[in-house]
Amino acid sequence: MNLKNRLVERLKYPFSLDMESGPAYFKVAAPGPVAAGFTLGGTGAAALAEAPGPEADATLAENRRALLEGLGRDSFSTLLTARQVHGKRSLTVADCHPATLAGVAASEADALLTDQAGVLLGVLTADCLPLIMVERQGRAVAVVHAGWRGLAQAIGPAAVAEFECRFGVAADELEVYVGPAIGFCCFQVGLEVIDCFRGQAALAGSEAWWRQRPSGYYVDLTAIQKAQLLQVGVPAENVHVLDICTCCHDFCFSYRRDHAISGRQLAFVGIRENTVSV
Ligand SMILES: [Zn+2]
């Protein structure tokens, strides 16, 4: 069975597969003028981030250009990523001046927000959990890099609070999309990782987010993320989970599976500048 058939069988709304308009990606049916998705990885896929593997810079630049072009020729002028450090810092892109964008690109942040049209925000992952957040009418967006260290620092709720602070958007006005990440099936951890989460109020009274198996301890990143979001007021029906394990599927990059040769997947979201042309 080819890749498309394998995936189409398991994807459900709001997720679909786009293999026609540039690098293949899981497309999110987001509200209003918003474009959002999670690129695929794996052997032969178009890498969108530097990896210590064989991808040359020119190829990466071409893949990024092809992604922007595929989203609509006049929709986005740039793809913006910051320096990810497994922290909890959110940065808001308040305008699209070149100096502002350059400053964000050089800054350390694991969540990016904007209400500006024309700038596509991205985070890069290979097992860590990528989140896309969209105000329900598409007036503001965010993309979040949430590995277990980010989850331990509650970066998801921090980004939700930033929506309120910067844009006056309440938690129950957000749609949240959870992208491909290492699953409960594969994310084996040391006991110290479980201890990081034990005291979290969002997980109080629940043991469903971790499990001991004969091979060791396992953690469910998606369950933890969802519990944290619900605790700060995001409605359960607004949290949409793609439910694809990066480690189990060779069409995804997985740091744990591929080690140093892994590329990175891109989670991207932005408000289209020119909605007439798409
Ligand atoms: Zn798995």
Residues whose N, C-alpha, C, O or C-beta is under 5 A from the ligand:
A	BS01	ZN	G183 C185 C186 C245 C247 C248
